[in-house]
Amino acid sequence: MQLSKINFKTQVPIIVRHYVGLLPDKLNPFVGQGYTKKKSAIRDFDSWDVKQQQQFVLQNMKQNVEYAYTNIPFYRDYYDKNCFNPSILKTFKDLQHIPVINKSILLEYPIEQRCRQIEKAVKVNTGGSSGHTLAFYLDKVERKYHEDIHMNTIWEKIGYRNSDLKLVLSGQNSVRNGMDFIVRNNSIRLDTYVDFNKLAPNIKKIAKRTPIRFLHGYPSTIYEFALYCDKHDHELREMLRKSLKGAFLGSEFPQPAFRDKIENVFCIDSINWYGHTEGAVLAYEKNEKFRYYPFQTYGFAEINSDGHLVASTYYDKATPFIRYDTEDSISDAEIENGFLISFSIKDGRSSEYVLDKNGKKISLTALIFGRHHKLFDYCSHVQICQNKKGEALVLYLPNDNSIELNPNTLFDNSNIEMEFSFKRLDHPIKTIAGKLNLLVKPYQLYD
């Protein structure tokens, strides 16, 4: 039996893991002294003066640029073509001379030229807002350690402790027997492709012995779980209301309607963060929802003249992303002493839009959640599919399968140069990874 994966039916490991989590970080085998030291750097960064902060970023950026130029053919070729040499990096302001890259530029080179094969690196893919799929290698060991330290710092904002048990609801398809227990992360993972009514009895058995403190996963999946508890299992809802401290909403932009439902059903607060598979930027909410503060200890985050978020990794040696244009548009940027302090993303990922008859982009966040559609009085999910400019298919999932609806009269299509048609769903349409997007691709209708 592997330490990292123990059958959830065994209650002892859950209880033992709880008490291990109560140990000081330096004595906790899942944390350790190295974790404690690196975590203190996150805290110290905010207390440093500007010169110290700039020196920290300069040192990490310079080290990574020199490494990339020496070891990765893409960077040497691209920097030479742009008349850039790492030797010019003397001051913090010199970082602006580093050429910016994006997915399109990277895709001009084969993966072997833009990555370095290192031990235990894994191949991953990212799509992101640009719609282009980019494959690269990830230094999983270094990345996970670096990621965990920063993620725990985020979760602590709403009271998380290492001893707290989490219920994880994401799109993972590697969960066996409906749920399993991950000792290192102190998490019960649910197979969210299994009906909640089949999982609920075992969730309640565990919750009666060890309180579940946090929900963690895709906002859309936690939203569906909240709907289930509110409509079909009040016993489970009340148990979780008594034990839960909050919800960690990651991997998707948390639509306000979904987020409000989660918080209201379980009487909790939630926290969201912003990041990418590329591991170049991580930003989190402090006091205001949907306003994000980047960790400059995680990677160097900037905004360019196009209003795009530009980010750089520090530690990944398999595929460094240096001054990488994420192509995600940010707004209301707060900049101080050359640092991006905070920003907003009001519409989620920039790919979530449809085109009207004139080719104008219509944000789906605004179209679906910015209007008062009476359709939401009867439906739990509304998605949009577009196959032709000026036409859109509204996909809707009723709360009650027995009711008959006339969606034409319940959907506000006023002042939009677009023809709408409607299709009733039996279940929301998700990606292979289990994510729920507002925008559905035409091929997904027939999968």
Secondary structure, 3 states (H helix, E strand, C coil): CCCCEECCCCHHHHHHHHHHHCCCHHHCCCCCHHHHHHHHHHHHHHHCCHHHHHHHHHHHHHHHHHHHHHHCHHHHHHHHHCCCCHHHCCCHHHHHHCCCECHHHHCCCCHHHHCCCCCCCEEEEECCCCCCCEEEEECHHHHHHHHHHHHHHHHHHHCCCCCCEEEEECCCCCCCCCEEEECCCCEEEECCCCCHHHHHHHHHHHHHHCCEEEEEECHHHHHHHHHHHHHHCHHHHHHHHHHCCEEEECCCCCCHHHHHHHHHHHCCEEEEEEECCCCCCEEEECCCCCEEEECCCCEEEEECCCCEEEEEECCCCCCCCCCEEEEEECEEEEEECCEEEEEECCCCCCCCEEECCCCCEEEHHHHHHCCCCHHHHCEEEEEEEEEECCEEEEEEEECCCCCCCCHHHCCCCCCCCCEEEEEECCCCCCCCCCCCCCEECHHHHHC
